[in-house]
């Protein structure tokens, strides 16, 4: 073999080794030239299949995967037996397949299905009586936000009126359902909402004096508005109207229908008035 060919072969081998070396350096380095560290992972329990609200947590519905240690949330499980325990735990909300199982997503001791884990640390839950009309036609579902109005009709001396009691409170449950994944309207007799202690006090009083109505609002709308008390005379579109009043009988007249003209019948002849407590009655005396 000629010496020139031997030199060319050696040079090609050296250049190939240098190319492999530099390629390896660029692959193992990040965009800023820093060495890419290997991601550390830890075992984590996830759902192997969808789990419905209120469904029991069983080993067949769980699996263990490797999860980045830096991104694992607090309350997660590393072993399936730790998540299942006695086999009486249930899902507090719908859980999707491959979703991480956390303590907040499943019930606590004895599998007790409760809305208390859904509450904020300083919040309270209070149930409000509703019906198909007061509950926005059954379209209020857990997770929605509502305003609560109070309507009162005190007595004959005061006209009915409506006030806004609380605003933008979160619905925890409707009837016996607390599933935030519910997508079907239902007519129930109660709705449980999350409120502050002061709001709970106001709503407890409001339930004893009038009728409550829920007004559904957009989930992203957290604005607060100030509304004046709405009365009978406010029930128009701004047009000036004439208010009609029922005719009143004159004091001391005998009970009976008012005349067609709307005036009172004046008593005729001698009258005897009998007072029983605060009620006075008059009787005609024949001559």
C-alpha positions as CSV (number, residue, x, y, z in Angstrom):
1,X,0.0,0.0,0.0
2,X,1.3,3.4,-0.8
3,X,2.2,5.7,2.1
4,X,-0.2,8.5,0.8
5,X,-3.2,6.1,1.0
6,X,-2.2,5.0,4.5
7,X,-2.0,8.6,5.7
8,X,-5.5,9.4,4.2
9,X,-6.9,6.4,6.0
10,X,-5.5,7.4,9.4
11,X,-6.7,11.0,8.9
12,X,-10.3,9.8,8.1
13,X,-10.4,7.7,11.3
14,X,-9.2,10.6,13.4
15,X,-11.7,13.0,11.8
16,X,-14.5,10.5,12.4
17,X,-13.6,10.1,16.1
18,X,-13.5,13.9,16.5
19,X,-17.0,14.2,14.9
20,X,-18.4,11.6,17.2
21,X,-16.8,13.4,20.2
22,X,-18.2,16.8,19.3
23,X,-21.6,15.4,18.5
24,X,-21.8,13.8,21.9
25,X,-20.9,17.1,23.6
26,X,-23.6,19.0,21.7
27,X,-26.3,16.4,22.4
28,X,-25.6,16.3,26.2
29,X,-25.5,20.1,26.5
30,X,-28.6,22.4,26.8
31,X,-29.2,25.6,24.8
32,X,-27.0,27.6,27.2
33,X,-24.2,25.1,27.3
34,X,-25.2,23.6,30.6
35,X,-25.1,19.9,31.2
36,X,-28.6,18.4,31.0
37,X,-29.3,16.6,34.3
38,X,-31.3,13.4,34.3
39,X,-34.9,13.9,35.6
40,X,-35.5,12.3,38.9
41,X,-38.8,10.4,39.2
42,X,-40.7,8.8,42.1
43,X,-43.5,6.2,42.1
44,X,-47.1,7.7,42.0
45,X,-50.5,6.2,42.0
46,X,-52.8,7.2,39.1
47,X,-56.2,6.0,37.8
48,X,-55.9,3.2,35.3
49,X,-59.5,3.8,34.2
50,X,-62.1,6.6,34.7
51,X,-63.7,6.6,38.2
52,X,-67.1,8.2,38.6
53,X,-68.2,10.4,41.5
54,X,-69.1,8.3,44.6
55,X,-67.5,5.1,43.1
56,X,-65.3,3.0,45.4
57,X,-61.5,3.1,45.0
58,X,-60.3,-0.4,44.3
59,X,-56.9,-1.8,43.3
60,X,-58.2,-2.8,39.9
61,X,-58.8,0.9,39.0
62,X,-55.3,2.1,40.1
63,X,-51.8,1.7,38.8
64,X,-48.3,3.0,39.6
65,X,-46.3,5.1,37.2
66,X,-43.0,7.1,37.4
67,X,-43.7,10.8,38.1
68,X,-41.2,13.7,38.1
69,X,-40.3,14.2,41.7
70,X,-40.2,18.0,41.4
71,X,-43.8,18.2,40.1
72,X,-45.7,15.7,42.3
73,X,-48.4,17.4,44.4
74,X,-48.8,17.1,48.2
75,X,-51.2,14.3,49.3
76,X,-50.3,11.9,46.4
77,X,-49.7,8.2,47.0
78,X,-46.7,6.1,46.1
79,X,-48.3,2.7,46.8
80,X,-51.7,1.3,45.7
81,X,-52.5,-0.1,49.2
82,X,-52.0,3.3,50.7
83,X,-54.6,4.8,48.4
84,X,-57.1,1.9,48.8
85,X,-56.6,1.2,52.6
86,X,-59.7,-0.8,53.8
87,X,-61.4,-0.6,50.4
88,X,-64.2,1.7,51.6
89,X,-62.9,5.0,50.1
90,X,-64.9,6.6,47.4
91,X,-64.2,9.3,44.8
92,X,-65.3,12.8,45.8
93,X,-65.4,13.9,42.2
94,X,-65.0,12.3,38.8
95,X,-61.4,11.2,38.1
96,X,-60.1,10.7,34.6
97,X,-57.9,7.8,33.4
98,X,-54.1,8.5,34.1
99,X,-55.0,11.2,36.5
100,X,-53.0,11.4,39.7
101,X,-54.8,10.2,42.8
102,X,-54.6,12.6,45.8
103,X,-56.1,12.6,49.2
104,X,-58.4,15.5,48.3
105,X,-59.9,13.5,45.4
106,X,-61.0,10.6,47.6
107,X,-63.0,10.3,50.9
108,X,-61.4,9.9,54.3
109,X,-62.0,7.5,57.1
110,X,-64.7,4.9,56.7
111,X,-65.4,6.0,53.1
112,X,-67.7,8.9,54.3
113,X,-68.9,10.8,51.3
114,X,-68.9,14.4,52.5
115,X,-68.7,17.9,51.1
116,X,-66.5,19.1,53.9
117,X,-63.2,18.4,52.0
118,X,-64.4,20.8,49.3
119,X,-64.7,23.8,51.7
120,X,-62.1,26.4,52.2
121,X,-60.4,26.6,55.6
122,X,-62.5,29.5,56.8
123,X,-65.7,28.9,54.9
124,X,-69.0,27.3,55.9
125,X,-71.7,25.3,54.1
126,X,-75.4,26.1,54.4
127,X,-78.3,24.4,52.6
128,X,-81.0,26.6,51.1
129,X,-84.6,25.5,50.3
130,X,-85.4,25.8,46.6
131,X,-87.8,24.5,44.0
132,X,-87.8,24.4,40.2
133,X,-88.4,28.1,39.9
134,X,-86.2,29.3,42.7
135,X,-83.4,27.0,41.6
136,X,-83.1,28.5,38.0
137,X,-85.2,25.7,36.5
138,X,-82.9,23.0,37.8
139,X,-79.9,24.2,35.8
140,X,-77.8,25.0,38.9
141,X,-75.2,22.2,39.4
142,X,-72.3,21.7,41.8
143,X,-69.5,24.1,40.9
144,X,-71.7,26.9,39.7
145,X,-71.8,30.4,41.2
146,X,-75.0,32.0,42.2
147,X,-76.5,35.2,43.7
148,X,-79.2,34.7,46.4
149,X,-82.2,37.0,46.6
150,X,-84.7,37.4,49.4
151,X,-88.4,38.3,48.6
152,X,-90.7,39.3,51.5
153,X,-94.4,40.2,51.7
154,X,-94.6,41.2,55.4
155,X,-98.2,42.2,55.9
156,X,-101.1,44.3,54.5
157,X,-99.4,47.6,55.6
158,X,-96.1,47.0,53.6
159,X,-95.8,46.1,49.9
160,X,-93.6,43.1,48.9
161,X,-90.0,43.8,48.2
162,X,-86.8,41.9,47.1
163,X,-83.2,42.3,48.3
164,X,-79.9,40.9,47.2
165,X,-78.4,38.9,50.2
166,X,-75.2,37.3,49.0
167,X,-73.3,37.3,45.7
168,X,-71.1,34.9,43.7
169,X,-71.2,32.1,46.2
170,X,-70.1,28.6,45.0
171,X,-72.6,25.7,44.9
172,X,-71.3,22.7,46.7
173,X,-74.2,20.3,46.1
174,X,-77.8,20.2,44.8
175,X,-80.0,17.9,46.7
176,X,-77.8,14.9,47.6
177,X,-75.4,15.4,44.6
178,X,-72.0,17.0,45.0
179,X,-70.6,15.7,41.7
180,X,-69.0,18.7,39.9
181,X,-69.0,16.6,36.7
182,X,-72.8,16.5,36.6
183,X,-74.1,17.8,33.3
184,X,-77.8,17.1,33.6
185,X,-80.3,19.6,35.1
186,X,-82.4,18.3,38.0
187,X,-85.2,19.6,40.1
188,X,-84.3,19.3,43.8
189,X,-85.5,20.8,47.1
190,X,-82.2,22.2,48.4
191,X,-78.9,23.6,47.3
192,X,-75.8,23.7,49.5
193,X,-73.6,26.8,49.0
194,X,-70.1,27.8,50.3
195,X,-70.3,31.1,52.3
196,X,-68.4,33.0,55.0
197,X,-69.7,32.8,58.6
198,X,-71.3,36.3,58.2
199,X,-73.1,35.2,55.0
200,X,-74.3,32.0,56.7
201,X,-75.8,34.1,59.5
202,X,-77.6,36.4,57.0
203,X,-79.0,33.4,55.0
204,X,-80.1,31.6,58.2
205,X,-82.2,34.7,59.1
206,X,-83.4,35.2,55.5
207,X,-84.9,31.7,55.4
208,X,-87.2,32.5,58.3
209,X,-88.6,35.7,56.9
210,X,-89.2,35.2,53.2
211,X,-88.6,33.3,50.0
212,X,-85.1,32.7,48.6
213,X,-84.3,32.6,44.9
214,X,-81.0,31.6,43.2
215,X,-79.7,33.5,40.2
216,X,-77.1,31.7,38.1
217,X,-74.1,33.7,37.0
218,X,-71.1,33.2,34.7
219,X,-68.3,31.2,36.3
220,X,-65.7,33.8,35.4
221,X,-67.8,36.7,36.8
222,X,-66.7,37.6,40.3
223,X,-67.9,41.2,40.2
224,X,-70.0,42.6,43.1
225,X,-72.9,44.9,42.3
226,X,-75.0,47.2,44.6
227,X,-78.7,47.0,44.0
228,X,-81.5,49.0,45.7
229,X,-84.4,47.2,47.2
230,X,-86.9,46.4,44.5
231,X,-90.6,47.2,45.2
232,X,-93.9,46.9,43.5
233,X,-93.6,50.3,41.8
234,X,-90.3,49.3,40.3
235,X,-91.9,46.5,38.2
236,X,-92.0,48.5,34.9
237,X,-89.7,49.5,32.2
238,X,-89.6,53.2,33.2
239,X,-93.0,54.1,31.9
240,X,-95.1,56.3,34.2
241,X,-98.1,54.3,35.3
242,X,-101.2,55.0,37.3
243,X,-101.6,52.9,40.5
244,X,-105.0,51.6,41.3
245,X,-106.0,51.1,44.9
246,X,-108.9,49.1,46.4
247,X,-111.7,51.2,47.9
248,X,-111.9,51.2,51.7
249,X,-115.1,51.1,53.7
250,X,-115.9,54.0,56.0
251,X,-115.2,53.5,59.7
252,X,-118.3,52.3,61.5
253,X,-120.1,51.0,58.4
254,X,-121.7,47.5,58.4
255,X,-119.7,44.8,56.7
256,X,-120.7,44.3,53.1
257,X,-119.6,44.9,49.5
258,X,-118.8,48.4,48.4
259,X,-121.1,50.2,46.0
260,X,-120.3,50.2,42.3
261,X,-119.2,53.9,42.4
262,X,-116.5,53.0,44.8
263,X,-117.8,55.3,47.6
264,X,-118.6,54.3,51.2
265,X,-122.1,53.9,52.5
266,X,-122.8,56.4,55.4
267,X,-124.5,54.9,58.4
268,X,-128.1,55.8,58.9
269,X,-130.0,55.8,62.3
270,X,-128.8,55.2,65.8
271,X,-125.7,53.0,66.1
272,X,-124.3,50.9,69.0
273,X,-120.5,50.3,69.0
274,X,-119.1,47.2,70.8
275,X,-115.3,47.1,71.4
276,X,-113.7,43.7,72.1
277,X,-110.0,44.3,72.7
278,X,-108.7,46.2,69.7
279,X,-111.6,45.3,67.4
280,X,-114.7,47.6,67.2
281,X,-118.0,46.6,65.7
282,X,-121.0,48.8,65.0
283,X,-124.7,47.6,64.9
284,X,-127.8,49.5,63.8
285,X,-130.6,50.0,66.3
286,X,-134.1,50.1,64.9
287,X,-136.2,53.1,65.9
